Amino acid sequence: MAKYVNPVSGQGQHELPVAPALSLEFGNASQVVRAESGQAFPVNVRVRSQLTTAANATLHLAVPAGWSVNPPSRPIHLEHEGDIAELQFAVSPKANGEKHYDLAAIADYEGKQLKEGFHVVTRPDLDTFYYYRPAKLDVSAVRVNVPSGLRVGYIMGAGDEIAATLKQLGIDVEMIPPSALATTDLSRFHTVVTRIRAYDVSTEVRAQNPKLLDFVSRGGTLLVQYNSNVNAFNSGHYTPYSASDTTQRVSVEEAPVEILEPENPILKTPNNIDARDFEGWVQERGLYFMGDWDQHFHPLLSSHDPGEQPLKGGLLVTQYGKGTYIYTGYAFFRQLPAGVPGAIRLFVNLLSAGSGAGR
């Protein structure tokens, strides 16, 4: 423990922090790769110095057997305490089926191998804590068919990491700030996606909803993810036909999912979706399902928590003009960053829905 004197509260003591000489962390929390593609992907590692003197070290990655890294290692030179180096590698995977693989970052410094990073967790009314974790990257190998030429506009909302996962799969994704929505030409996209809670947090998204529906009517596909302010969403009448958002959810991630329209093209192309695609989901199935809807909508899935009634409002689809409107409350924002293969395949199918005539 280290003693200190506070001019207000007097003498006290706190735990003496002990940090590694060099702190390591990957630029991404996770990475998704297409199984058996073998295509190299970039890996970024951030190295921070805790030393009061200059540091020289060498950084390399530990990868599964059969994988390769270019270059094999990179030198590190940091002059001062707090200095940060950003280092990039290209990793060529050799995945053996759909599963998770670990990559580790290792810094060789003065005969020691440093393998962890840390973050400081604090607030004024509490003590300061140091959260240490190994410098590892979770790589998920998935089998997924991605149509060529798919262009996606992703409207920013409360925040999720779905777009990053889509880019890792090679999908052309353009982030659209809500402030730019009014001036963005949507016709160049096949599909436009609203981030989770986009209608909750953005006045611009609410104001530009007629533009989004016009995009659909001209042949585009609009994929709307859940919003938690159900009263505001319902009173705004943002859906092309009437539908009522609710707080209904399926909190058990292993809850069975019934496919209501197994021959619907959205569940067949470009990936064939079946019961196995709902295995291995994390944390929950979904939230803020629709409670009732106009007959123009078609529910594609049904699920429920143990002892409760089936909920069919988690994935609704309708044709509107020449295009396709999709509402989903299923928790893709949790599944895609976690590399859940079935959820990734289903989300790619949703992006691929419709004729794409709005492009």
KAJOCOR-V813641 format. One line per field, one symbol per residue. ss: DSSP state (h for helix, s for strand, l for the rest). phi: phi as a letter, one per 30 degrees, with the letter a starting at -180 (. if undefined). A space follows every 10 residues. Layout:
ss=???
phi=???
This chain:
ss=lsssssllls ssssllllll lsssssllls ssssllllll sssssssssl llllssssss sslllllsss llssssssll lllsssssss ssllllllls sssssssssl lssslsssss slllllllss sssslsssss ssllllllll ssssslllll lhhhhhhhll lssssslhhh hhhllhhhll sssslllhhh hlhhhhhlhh hhhhhhhlll sssssllllh hhhhhhllll llssslllss llllllsssl llllhhhlll llllhhhhll lllllsslls sssllllssl ssslllllll slllssssss llssssssls lhhhhlllll hhhhhhhhhh hllllllll
phi=.cdbbcdccj dabbdddbcd ebccaddcda bcbdeididd bdbcbccccc cdbdbbabcb ccbdejdbbb ddabdbbbdb djdbccbbbc ccdbdcidac bccbcbccbh icccbbbabc caaecbdcbc ccaddbcdcc cbcbccddid cbccddbdja cdeddddddj ddccdcdedc ddcdddddcd bcccdeiddd cbdddddcee ddddedddkd cccccebcdd ddddddhddd bdacdbcdac dddceeccdd bdcdedccbd bdcbeddcci dciadaahdd caaddddcdc bbaadeicde cccdbcbbdb iccbcbcbcd dddcddddid eddddddddd dcdididdd
